[in-house]
Amino acid sequence: IYNKEGVPDILVECKSSNVKITQDAFYQISRYNFKLNVKFLVVTNGMKHFCCAMNYNENKIEFLEDIPSF
């Protein structure tokens, strides 16, 4: 998902509803993010959704309760 300036802001990894979301899904989306450096990562299987905020200055990932509204 791009922001108003056309810069990627959110990267979403969508899995099939019968696929359990595991750490491997986050490894996969993290690899995609190496080039994009987005603010938020979202992994979903349509039933469960996980969102995390990227803190590049502190090299940390913070899991959020909800996907931020924009």
FENRARA-V631812 format. One record per backbone hydrogen bond with DSSP energy under -1.0 kcal/mol. CO is the residue of the C=O (numbers start at 1). NH is the residue of the N-H. E is the energy in kcal/mol with one decimal. If there is no record, write none. Layout:
co->CO nh->NH e->E
co->CO nh->NH e->E
//
This chain:
co->1 nh->9 e->-3.2
co->1 nh->10 e->-1.8
co->3 nh->6 e->-2.0
co->7 nh->3 e->-2.8
co->9 nh->39 e->-1.4
co->9 nh->40 e->-2.1
co->11 nh->42 e->-2.8
co->13 nh->44 e->-2.6
co->16 nh->19 e->-2.1
co->23 nh->27 e->-2.2
co->24 nh->28 e->-2.4
co->25 nh->29 e->-2.3
co->26 nh->30 e->-2.1
co->27 nh->31 e->-1.9
co->28 nh->32 e->-1.8
co->29 nh->33 e->-1.6
co->31 nh->34 e->-1.0
co->33 nh->37 e->-2.6
co->39 nh->54 e->-2.9
co->40 nh->11 e->-2.3
co->41 nh->52 e->-2.5
co->42 nh->13 e->-3.1
co->43 nh->50 e->-2.6
co->44 nh->15 e->-3.3
co->48 nh->45 e->-1.8
co->50 nh->43 e->-2.6
co->51 nh->64 e->-3.0
co->52 nh->41 e->-2.4
co->53 nh->62 e->-2.5
co->55 nh->60 e->-2.3
co->60 nh->55 e->-2.9
co->62 nh->53 e->-2.9
//
